[in-house]
Amino acid sequence: MRQHTRTPTAGLLGSHNATVSIRLLALAAVALSTACGNDDPAVNPAAVPITAPGSASQVTAQVGEASVTAVAIQTSQMPAEVAAEHGIEQRDDLVMLRVSPRQGEMGSLSTAPMQVRATMTGLRGTPRDIVLEERRVAGLVDHVGTVEVTLPDTLRFDVTVVSPQGQSGTLEFSREFRTR
């Protein structure tokens, strides 16, 4: 008699979704290992702290030659110096979205020129545009916006980026936000 063994992931998600989940986990591991590398902005300007560990949802996508990272975090969970750098008030009901387009190799990263648009949709289902402003930190430009939310809520972020050459990509992710 032949026994069939199924992995828990494949059994719950199906093989395609399991592959996607593994890829997302791998991307998160790469992002985390990059963030844990040399964190001296003078040596590695891409290492400017984004968030406190474990407090943000982050996704990364390749758009042409650029790597684009989007991060969403309650501003109350940001380190005070990061909030001050971005000129953002720290509150549970204020969420910051930061989109960081980069090109080049680690150690010589530069800002990739991109047009960036973002929307946020809560459980109530009404999408809202997020106004993004360019902010220069440690010599690199990020696209940063905030949105007030009613807690608790699960928010879906849709970020569209377009390069000057017309290459485009969409980063999509969701995150739950609660009162701390």
Buried (B, 14 or more C-beta within 10 A) or exposed (E): EEEEEEEEBEEEBEEEEBEEEEEEEEBBEEBEEBBEBEEEBEEBBBBBBBBEEEBBBBBBBEBBEBBBBBBBBBBBBBBEEBBEBBEBEBBBBBBBBBBBBBBBEEEEBBBBEBEBBBBBBBEEEEEBEBEBEEBEBEEBBBBBBBBEBEEEBEBBBBBBBBBEEEBEBEBEBEBEBEEE
